């Protein structure tokens, strides 16, 4: 395992360093002549601090003053987004220049004055980041109206609100959490689901800002239920996260299920790779659901929308997941679409139905480009065994406007 981590970090730092070196060199080529003579050392020193700020904040958080760690986290988070789009823009510029060697289509001033191209790239990236920052703070409501062809006792309809990937921490602070809680309560849900990555790794900010008090304000008929995602484990404090969420009135299901008022089951799966971070190995779904009455509707929360066949085979009616962020930043959505059978939205396979949220918060850059943060609103209709087949009833899916 240690060798795997060494290989991973070796590859990561090589790629990360190469991309930053490329951006730094191209920046100096564009603007270096405007700097005073001999100031190249200062340029590279400042650039290196900028490039390493996020990594330094992550790895040295416990050894830095809180204000400095917070500053580095903020600066580094925005740099990650800037690095992504600067790299894409500069590669496009260099490919265009390469084509120009054969086609000769770029005006001479653009070739002779690289600072103009550099300025255009900076303005473009700044505009993208400004939009992405605004976009990440203005979630929308996505509504699903679905049918489960099972009887749920006297219950004919269940109103579920799901909010995945909140990432509560330094970026998604209490000031962002309170409006979310208010919006969820306005929807008047029967059931609230938090499908993982509720806390962003370390619980320190969660505790310092009394976020448990804010979560305790969530109000629903049957309660609020959560499962763990990868970030609750990556922080190395899963038991502390579990305790603080429970203190906040959230029921954390870690390979457990609950029968709700004799009407339906709620199954919560632990994160599938939690054992890599010191957690217990995840149970097989067949063992987890042993003794469960499958004649009742079964709703499952699982952070990652992976291994869907298992849910199908075990009679899960509806699975709610998150994790993907729909890539969060373009072009990563092109990869999530290949990694997961469904990386956002609705999927039905027989009587098995899946809803994947792109999440509410952000990891790293507080920026979203190519997707919109969301709160998921689900009306589940139980038709009974004599009702319409779930295979024939098409779900109603609609996207509301921005919530704020």
ZADREN-747464 format. One line per field, with one value per residue (C-alpha): residue in one letter; x, y, z. Coordinates in pm, whole numbers, plus 50000, padded with zeros to 5 digits. Layout:
REM residues N
code = A_...
c1 = X_...
c2 = Y_...
c3 = Z_...
***
This chain:
REM residues 404
code = X_X_X_X_X_X_X_X_X_X_X_X_X_X_X_X_X_X_X_X_X_X_X_X_X_X_X_X_X_X_X_X_X_X_X_X_X_X_X_X_X_X_X_X_X_X_X_X_X_X_X_X_X_X_X_X_X_X_X_X_X_X_X_X_X_X_X_X_X_X_X_X_X_X_X_X_X_X_X_X_X_X_X_X_X_X_X_X_X_X_X_X_X_X_X_X_X_X_X_X_X_X_X_X_X_X_X_X_X_X_X_X_X_X_X_X_X_X_X_X_X_X_X_X_X_X_X_X_X_X_X_X_X_X_X_X_X_X_X_X_X_X_X_X_X_X_X_X_X_X_X_X_X_X_X_X_X_X_X_X_X_X_X_X_X_X_X_X_X_X_X_X_X_X_X_X_X_X_X_X_X_X_X_X_X_X_X_X_X_X_X_X_X_X_X_X_X_X_X_X_X_X_X_X_X_X_X_X_X_X_X_X_X_X_X_X_X_X_X_X_X_X_X_X_X_X_X_X_X_X_X_X_X_X_X_X_X_X_X_X_X_X_X_X_X_X_X_X_X_X_X_X_X_X_X_X_X_X_X_X_X_X_X_X_X_X_X_X_X_X_X_X_X_X_X_X_X_X_X_X_X_X_X_X_X_X_X_X_X_X_X_X_X_X_X_X_X_X_X_X_X_X_X_X_X_X_X_X_X_X_X_X_X_X_X_X_X_X_X_X_X_X_X_X_X_X_X_X_X_X_X_X_X_X_X_X_X_X_X_X_X_X_X_X_X_X_X_X_X_X_X_X_X_X_X_X_X_X_X_X_X_X_X_X_X_X_X_X_X_X_X_X_X_X_X_X_X_X_X_X_X_X_X_X_X_X_X_X_X_X_X_X_X_X_X_X_X_X_X_X_X_X_X_X
c1 = 50000_50285_50446_50115_50091_50453_50387_50065_50223_50530_50316_50094_50378_50552_50240_50147_50498_50525_50197_50297_50643_50485_50250_50533_50765_50493_50404_50764_50794_50485_50551_50912_51043_50818_50983_51289_51624_51720_51369_51329_51416_51133_50892_50972_50967_50618_50499_50632_50454_50133_50164_50239_49996_49712_49944_50122_49791_49675_49989_50099_49758_49828_50161_50056_49868_49497_49484_49782_49642_49308_49477_49686_49381_49183_49463_49558_49199_49155_49496_49390_49109_49330_49597_49343_49214_49552_49692_49403_49425_49803_49795_49534_49753_50061_49871_49739_50092_50209_49941_50045_50387_50219_49913_50046_49711_49798_49844_50204_50133_50001_50325_50557_50387_50332_50215_49891_49821_49920_49686_49400_49458_49464_49140_48969_49071_48976_48631_48584_48687_48458_48164_48256_48274_47931_47788_47910_47720_47387_47239_46927_46650_46623_46293_46222_45873_45910_45703_45788_45542_45520_45286_45420_45137_44925_45193_45121_45375_45712_45879_46258_46518_46878_47189_47515_47878_47835_48204_48165_48497_48700_48546_48192_48166_47871_47770_47706_47541_47269_47103_47112_46932_46670_46611_46573_46325_46121_46067_45897_46043_45932_46287_46629_46923_47291_47468_47828_48109_47907_48224_48541_48806_48913_48630_48811_48632_48301_48349_48491_48199_47935_47798_47623_47386_47297_47240_47025_46781_46695_46332_46156_45888_46108_46445_46781_47006_47363_47627_48001_48184_48554_48625_48501_48767_49046_49061_49148_48873_48571_48472_48486_48281_48031_48001_47958_47698_47500_47524_47374_47069_47182_47149_47463_47407_47728_47625_47293_46927_46621_46257_46067_45719_45666_45629_45970_46335_46624_46961_47286_47610_47948_48206_48332_48704_48688_48918_49204_49182_49155_48783_48616_48566_48227_47968_47830_47486_47331_47454_47359_47002_46970_46637_46493_46138_46178_45802_45834_46002_46380_46558_46938_47197_47541_47799_47935_47707_47920_47845_47478_47421_47445_47151_46952_47007_46918_46588_46677_46402_46574_46939_47047_47415_47654_48036_48085_48037_47976_48347_48308_48549_48553_48694_48676_48310_48439_48613_48330_48102_48336_48402_48037_47741_47553_47750_47447_47070_46833_46877_46634_46730_46423_46268_46594_46606_46907_46937_47287_47338_47626_47637_47591_47942_48288_48617_48929_48837_48511_48425_48195_48218_48012_47758_47536_47524_47192_46944_46758_46384_46216_45849_45822_45479_45403_45148_45124_45160_44843_44944_45126_45460_45763_45897_45616_45575_45818_45959_45892_46221_46241_46505_46395_46565_46842_46746_46948
c2 = 50000_50240_50169_50248_50579_50661_50589_50792_51097_51066_51076_51351_51586_51522_51613_51900_52042_52010_52193_52475_52500_52525_52803_52985_52973_53091_53372_53490_53472_53693_53947_53901_54197_54430_54330_54520_54368_54083_54038_53690_53538_53732_53626_53259_53282_53435_53190_52893_53006_53048_52705_52529_52723_52468_52172_52351_52433_52072_51900_52157_52266_52138_52321_52662_52943_52918_53248_53155_52809_52965_53222_52959_52736_53020_53135_52780_52680_52956_52878_52519_52649_52912_52649_52426_52695_52859_52523_52459_52810_52800_52457_52593_52898_52683_52444_52742_52877_52536_52534_52887_52756_52572_52786_53136_53277_53470_53849_53963_54183_53882_53697_53989_54100_53790_54011_54076_53705_53667_53947_53793_53458_53621_53811_53498_53288_53564_53582_53205_53201_53494_53314_52983_53148_53307_52983_52780_53008_53001_52651_52535_52294_51975_51791_51424_51273_50893_50583_50269_49990_49861_49914_50124_50054_50363_50578_50664_50942_51033_51373_51338_51614_51509_51726_51557_51671_51978_51965_52166_52325_52638_52707_52579_52754_52813_53121_52892_52623_52838_52940_52574_52466_52738_52630_52264_52348_52560_52247_52083_51734_51407_51276_51441_51250_51351_51107_51159_51416_51626_51720_51824_51598_51768_51831_52128_52401_52219_52231_52585_52733_52532_52388_52119_52388_52480_52119_52065_52315_52076_51977_51679_51427_51117_51274_51337_51049_51050_50813_50865_50959_50953_51287_51181_50909_51100_51342_51052_51142_50929_50855_51224_51309_51041_51175_51538_51455_51249_51537_51752_51526_51339_50961_50823_50485_50288_49960_49973_49996_50140_50047_50376_50360_50012_50167_50148_50069_50311_50143_50334_50197_50284_50430_50153_50224_50324_50039_50211_50489_50274_50196_49857_49668_49739_49465_49298_49434_49087_49049_49404_49349_49006_48989_49289_49250_49322_49346_49696_49977_49992_50326_50318_50593_50518_50791_50660_50547_50238_49866_49931_49566_49482_49709_49566_49209_49280_49449_49812_50033_50371_50460_50818_50903_51193_51204_51291_51672_51623_51699_52035_52200_52152_51931_51681_51611_51430_51183_51135_51043_50755_50648_50610_50464_50777_51071_51297_51271_50976_50616_50326_49963_49743_49822_49974_50353_50577_50950_51100_51455_51672_51804_52130_52228_52210_52039_52251_52546_52714_52719_52525_52542_52310_52221_52387_52308_52166_52056_51743_51730_51390_51297_50918_50767_50417_50248_49907_49568_49623_49965_50076_49920_50133_50024_50197_50515_50777_51002_51373_51562_51938_52191_52497_52837_52953_52940_53248
c3 = 50000_50085_49747_49575_49756_49669_49302_49309_49473_49251_48937_49082_49173_48841_48642_48873_48866_48487_48427_48661_48505_48161_48276_48453_48152_47914_48154_48169_47790_47758_48031_48144_47948_48147_48476_48604_48512_48744_48888_48743_49080_49244_48967_49011_49392_49390_49125_49323_49641_49442_49281_49610_49833_49821_49877_50163_50331_50303_50427_50684_50815_51167_51183_51050_51226_51150_50961_50742_50668_50574_50349_50171_50128_49970_49740_49648_49577_49322_49174_49106_48886_48725_48657_48484_48249_48192_48087_47847_47699_47656_47492_47249_47179_47117_46889_46694_46655_46538_46268_46173_46068_45780_45713_45799_45913_46233_46191_46241_46550_46740_46671_46735_47059_47279_47567_47374_47355_47719_47824_47624_47796_48142_48075_47942_48242_48485_48325_48347_48714_48797_48635_48800_49144_49094_48957_49256_49496_49313_49333_49156_49244_49039_49079_49008_49013_49012_49079_49278_49201_49559_49847_50136_50378_50426_50262_49898_49851_49999_49957_49971_49961_49897_49926_49842_49856_50074_50178_50497_50591_50526_50185_50250_50585_50814_50619_50319_50528_50685_50353_50247_50564_50511_50151_50246_50521_50277_50069_50371_50308_50463_50451_50416_50267_50273_50036_50151_50164_50405_50594_50410_50565_50892_51139_51299_51102_51142_51519_51540_51347_51536_51214_51413_51541_51183_51075_51383_51234_50949_50980_50825_50911_50926_51000_50831_50724_50593_50464_50446_50130_50055_50224_50565_50545_50372_50664_50892_51139_51042_51401_51494_51185_51281_51634_51530_51266_51516_51766_51491_51473_51160_51161_50996_50832_50795_50634_50818_50732_50901_50861_50852_51012_50868_50521_50353_50418_50406_50342_50396_50253_50396_50157_49932_49990_50355_50453_50267_50523_50834_50819_50813_50489_50338_50367_50059_49987_50005_50365_50457_50336_50495_50680_50501_50368_49998_49947_50094_49896_49942_49911_49929_49984_49841_49788_49459_49175_49118_49078_49002_48918_49288_49372_49084_49195_49558_49483_49555_49415_49432_49487_49558_49504_49454_49440_49072_49093_48719_48692_48875_48628_48253_48100_48389_48310_48002_48236_48488_48200_48121_48479_48575_48389_48496_48633_48676_48655_48630_48521_48525_48476_48513_48849_48976_48963_49023_49087_49086_49212_49097_49454_49637_49743_49591_49657_49613_49392_49504_49136_48904_48526_48308_48579_48838_49213_49315_49575_49466_49529_49478_49492_49520_49445_49573_49346_49512_49347_49150_49027_48718_48645_48717_48381_48199_48402_48281_48555_48550_48570_48575_48665_48858_48846_49074_49440_49539
***
